[in-house]
Amino acid sequence: MAAARPNPWLLAARPRTLPASISPVIVGTALVLREGRFNPLIFVATLSAAILLQVGANYANDVFDYIHGADRTRHGPMRVTQSGLLTPRQMLLGTAVVFGLAALVGVYLALVGGWPILLIGALSIIFALAYTAGPFPLAYRGLGDLLAFLFFGVVAVMGTYFLQSGRFTPIAFIVSLPNALLATAIIVVNNLRDLDTDREAGKRTLAVHIGDRATRVEYTLMLVGAYLVPLALCVVGAVGVWAWLLPWASAPIAWTLARQLWRTPRSPALNPILARTARLNLIFSILLAVGWVVG
């Protein structure tokens, strides 16, 4: 019996990477819960918008990498445009539909949070497209790591917190940093795997600029930094012991991933490490959220 044909829209959404958008919403919501405030409707809308924005970005990345010729040789998961499962026109239409749905959810969130949320939503869509689209695709200029740090960490956590608290605080910024670092680590693995093919295609990611070894060092530093943030907060008395102890329970996973990355050559063998790094982001965020709430 022939194997069932994979759903191309699901493949293009890259579900294994979606913890990058879910994790910061969990952490931002934990900040609100600690203050005794929580609105389930705002939470669901925020989570939906975050996921839709990432799926839209993944769709755009799929089709615009194909248009730019960066997918001629693939080491990563199947790209549906490059493989012919969907035409560029279909992918562009799908990208527009997903971003349109995100914008619809964003209308409600903007009514709740006002102009700061409207600005965050607009910038999220603009930069998601600018990542690989247009005459100056940012991922092709070595800015992908920075965008992941900002939008899957700082902006996502602080925006989630603002929606239910009505304010931005220094502590919310600091607590966003582990998500920012772990989301960046996902991009680092992706760019390390594709270093050779990206260089050939003229896609000048940060990995292409700094080389193999420095990229592996970057990944390691991202993981180490994520675990140091809650520890530092505990040391200065900003949080209780559980807020750092629980996230550190996932440290053996991070240690294993770092060791595997250093031992794995640039090849499709890095794909499981990428998926497990996304999973680590989610596990770490859940543990941090629980630790933050219980104090």
C-alpha positions as CSV (number, residue, x, y, z in Angstrom):
1,M,0.0,0.0,0.0
2,A,1.4,3.4,-1.0
3,A,2.2,5.8,1.8
4,A,-0.3,8.6,2.4
5,R,0.8,11.8,0.7
6,P,1.9,14.4,3.3
7,N,-0.3,17.5,3.6
8,P,1.9,20.2,2.0
9,W,0.4,23.1,4.0
10,L,1.2,21.2,7.2
11,L,4.8,20.5,6.0
12,A,5.3,24.2,5.1
13,A,4.1,25.2,8.5
14,R,7.0,23.3,10.0
15,P,5.1,22.2,13.2
16,R,8.3,21.1,15.0
17,T,9.5,24.7,15.1
18,L,6.2,26.1,16.5
19,P,7.3,25.9,20.1
20,A,9.3,29.1,19.3
21,S,6.0,31.0,19.1
22,I,4.2,29.2,21.9
23,S,6.9,29.4,24.5
24,P,7.1,33.2,24.9
25,V,3.3,33.4,25.3
26,I,3.5,30.9,28.1
27,V,6.2,32.9,29.9
28,G,4.5,36.3,29.4
29,T,1.2,34.8,30.8
30,A,3.1,33.5,33.8
31,L,4.2,37.0,34.6
32,V,0.5,38.1,34.6
33,L,-0.6,35.1,36.7
34,R,2.0,35.9,39.4
35,E,0.3,39.3,39.7
36,G,-3.1,37.6,40.1
37,R,-4.4,38.6,36.7
38,F,-5.4,36.4,33.8
39,N,-7.9,36.7,31.0
40,P,-8.4,33.4,29.1
41,L,-9.8,35.1,26.0
42,I,-6.8,37.4,25.7
43,F,-4.5,34.4,26.3
44,V,-6.1,32.3,23.5
45,A,-6.1,35.2,21.1
46,T,-2.5,36.0,21.9
47,L,-1.4,32.4,21.4
48,S,-3.4,32.1,18.1
49,A,-1.9,35.3,16.8
50,A,1.6,34.1,17.7
51,I,1.2,30.8,16.0
52,L,-0.4,32.3,12.9
53,L,2.5,34.8,12.6
54,Q,5.1,32.0,12.7
55,V,3.2,29.8,10.2
56,G,2.9,32.9,7.9
57,A,6.6,33.5,8.3
58,N,7.4,29.8,7.5
59,Y,5.2,29.9,4.4
60,A,6.9,33.1,3.2
61,N,10.3,31.6,3.9
62,D,9.3,28.5,1.8
63,V,8.3,30.4,-1.2
64,F,10.8,33.3,-1.2
65,D,13.8,31.0,-0.6
66,Y,12.6,29.2,-3.7
67,I,12.3,32.4,-5.7
68,H,15.8,33.5,-4.6
69,G,17.2,30.1,-5.5
70,A,18.3,29.2,-2.0
71,D,16.5,25.8,-2.0
72,R,18.3,24.2,-5.0
73,T,20.0,21.8,-2.6
74,R,18.2,20.9,0.6
75,H,19.6,19.4,3.8
76,G,16.6,20.4,5.9
77,P,13.0,19.2,5.9
78,M,11.2,19.2,2.6
79,R,10.3,22.6,1.2
80,V,6.9,22.3,-0.6
81,T,7.5,25.0,-3.2
82,Q,10.9,23.6,-4.2
83,S,9.6,20.0,-4.3
84,G,6.6,21.0,-6.5
85,L,3.9,20.0,-3.9
86,L,2.6,23.6,-4.2
87,T,3.2,26.3,-6.8
88,P,4.7,29.6,-5.9
89,R,1.3,31.2,-6.5
90,Q,-0.4,28.9,-4.1
91,M,2.2,29.5,-1.4
92,L,2.0,33.3,-1.9
93,L,-1.8,33.0,-1.5
94,G,-1.5,30.8,1.5
95,T,1.0,33.2,3.1
96,A,-1.5,36.1,2.5
97,V,-4.4,34.1,4.0
98,V,-2.4,33.2,7.2
99,F,-1.2,36.7,7.7
100,G,-4.7,38.0,7.1
101,L,-6.0,35.7,9.8
102,A,-3.3,36.9,12.2
103,A,-4.3,40.5,11.4
104,L,-7.9,39.7,12.2
105,V,-7.0,38.3,15.6
106,G,-4.7,41.3,15.9
107,V,-7.7,43.7,15.5
108,Y,-9.1,42.3,18.8
109,L,-5.8,42.4,20.5
110,A,-5.2,46.0,19.3
111,L,-8.6,46.9,20.8
112,V,-7.5,45.4,24.1
113,G,-3.9,46.8,24.1
114,G,-4.1,49.9,22.0
115,W,-1.5,51.4,19.7
116,P,1.5,49.5,21.2
117,I,0.0,46.2,20.2
118,L,-1.1,47.5,16.8
119,L,2.6,48.6,16.2
120,I,3.9,45.2,17.4
121,G,1.5,43.3,15.2
122,A,2.3,45.4,12.1
123,L,6.1,45.1,12.7
124,S,5.8,41.4,13.2
125,I,4.2,40.9,9.8
126,I,6.5,43.3,8.1
127,F,9.7,41.7,9.4
128,A,8.3,38.2,8.9
129,L,8.0,39.0,5.2
130,A,11.2,41.0,5.1
131,Y,13.1,38.0,6.5
132,T,13.3,36.4,3.0
133,A,11.2,38.7,0.7
134,G,11.9,41.9,-1.1
135,P,15.0,43.4,-2.6
136,F,16.9,43.3,0.8
137,P,15.9,40.0,2.5
138,L,17.2,40.3,6.0
139,A,18.0,36.6,6.5
140,Y,20.3,37.0,3.5
141,R,22.2,39.8,5.2
142,G,23.0,38.0,8.5
143,L,20.1,39.5,10.5
144,G,18.1,36.3,11.0
145,D,19.5,35.6,14.5
146,L,18.8,39.2,15.6
147,L,15.2,39.0,14.4
148,A,14.6,35.7,16.1
149,F,16.0,37.1,19.3
150,L,13.7,40.2,19.2
151,F,10.4,38.8,17.9
152,F,10.4,35.3,19.3
153,G,11.8,36.5,22.7
154,V,11.7,40.1,23.8
155,V,8.7,41.3,21.8
156,A,6.6,38.2,22.2
157,V,7.0,38.0,26.0
158,M,6.7,41.7,26.7
159,G,3.8,42.0,24.3
160,T,2.0,39.1,26.0
161,Y,2.6,40.6,29.4
162,F,1.5,44.1,28.2
163,L,-1.8,42.8,26.9
164,Q,-3.0,41.7,30.3
165,S,-1.1,44.1,32.5
166,G,-1.1,47.3,30.5
167,R,2.5,48.0,31.1
168,F,6.1,47.2,30.1
169,T,8.5,46.5,32.9
170,P,12.2,45.9,33.2
171,I,11.6,42.5,34.8
172,A,9.4,41.5,31.8
173,F,12.3,42.3,29.5
174,I,14.8,40.3,31.6
175,V,12.5,37.3,31.8
176,S,12.1,37.4,28.0
177,L,15.8,36.8,27.5
178,P,15.8,33.0,27.9
179,N,13.1,32.7,25.2
180,A,15.1,35.1,23.0
181,L,18.3,33.0,23.4
182,L,16.6,29.6,22.9
183,A,14.7,30.8,19.8
184,T,18.0,32.1,18.4
185,A,19.6,28.8,19.1
186,I,17.0,27.2,16.8
187,I,18.0,29.5,13.9
188,V,21.6,28.8,14.7
189,V,21.2,25.1,14.1
190,N,19.2,25.8,10.9
191,N,21.9,28.1,9.6
192,L,24.8,25.8,10.6
193,R,23.1,22.9,8.7
194,D,22.7,25.0,5.6
195,L,26.0,26.9,5.8
196,D,27.4,25.4,2.6
197,T,24.3,25.6,0.5
198,D,23.5,29.1,1.7
199,R,27.0,30.3,0.8
200,E,26.6,28.9,-2.7
201,A,23.2,30.5,-3.1
202,G,24.5,33.9,-1.9
203,K,22.4,33.7,1.3
204,R,24.8,35.4,3.8
205,T,23.5,34.2,7.1
206,L,25.5,34.9,10.2
207,A,26.7,31.4,10.1
208,V,28.1,32.1,6.6
209,H,29.8,35.2,7.9
210,I,31.4,33.7,11.0
211,G,32.0,30.1,10.0
212,D,31.4,26.6,11.4
213,R,33.2,26.7,14.7
214,A,32.0,30.2,15.7
215,T,28.5,29.2,14.9
216,R,28.8,26.2,17.2
217,V,30.1,28.5,19.9
218,E,27.2,30.8,19.3
219,Y,24.7,27.9,19.9
220,T,26.5,26.9,23.1
221,L,26.4,30.5,24.4
222,M,22.7,30.8,23.6
223,L,21.9,27.7,25.8
224,V,24.2,28.8,28.6
225,G,22.8,32.3,28.6
226,A,19.2,31.0,28.9
227,Y,20.0,29.2,32.1
228,L,22.0,32.0,33.6
229,V,19.2,34.5,33.5
230,P,16.8,32.9,36.0
231,L,19.8,32.0,38.2
232,A,20.9,35.7,38.2
233,L,17.3,36.8,39.0
234,C,17.3,34.5,42.0
235,V,20.7,35.6,43.2
236,V,19.6,39.3,43.3
237,G,16.4,38.4,45.1
238,A,14.0,39.2,42.2
239,V,12.5,35.8,42.2
240,G,12.2,32.8,44.5
241,V,14.3,29.6,44.2
242,W,11.7,27.7,42.1
243,A,11.9,30.2,39.3
244,W,15.5,29.1,38.6
245,L,15.5,25.6,40.0
246,L,12.7,24.3,37.8
247,P,14.1,25.6,34.5
248,W,17.5,24.1,35.5
249,A,15.8,20.7,35.7
250,S,16.0,20.8,31.8
251,A,19.7,21.5,31.8
252,P,20.7,17.9,31.1
253,I,18.7,18.2,27.8
254,A,20.6,21.3,26.9
255,W,24.0,19.7,27.8
256,T,23.2,16.7,25.6
257,L,22.1,18.9,22.7
258,A,25.3,21.0,22.9
259,R,27.5,17.9,22.9
260,Q,25.6,16.5,20.0
261,L,25.9,19.7,18.0
262,W,29.7,19.7,18.4
263,R,29.9,16.1,17.3
264,T,27.6,16.4,14.3
265,P,28.9,17.5,10.9
266,R,27.0,19.9,8.7
267,S,24.4,17.6,7.2
268,P,20.8,16.5,7.6
269,A,21.9,14.8,10.8
270,L,21.5,18.3,12.4
271,N,17.7,18.2,11.8
272,P,16.9,16.2,15.0
273,I,19.0,18.6,17.0
274,L,17.0,21.5,15.6
275,A,13.7,19.9,16.5
276,R,14.9,19.0,20.0
277,T,16.2,22.6,20.5
278,A,12.6,23.8,19.8
279,R,11.3,21.3,22.2
280,L,13.8,22.4,24.8
281,N,12.5,26.0,24.4
282,L,9.0,24.8,25.2
283,I,10.1,22.6,28.2
284,F,12.2,25.4,29.6
285,S,9.4,27.9,29.2
286,I,6.8,25.7,30.9
287,L,9.2,25.1,33.8
288,L,10.1,28.7,34.1
289,A,6.4,29.7,34.0
290,V,5.5,27.2,36.8
291,G,8.5,28.3,38.9
292,W,7.6,32.0,38.4
293,V,4.0,31.5,39.5
294,V,4.8,29.4,42.5
295,G,7.6,31.8,43.5
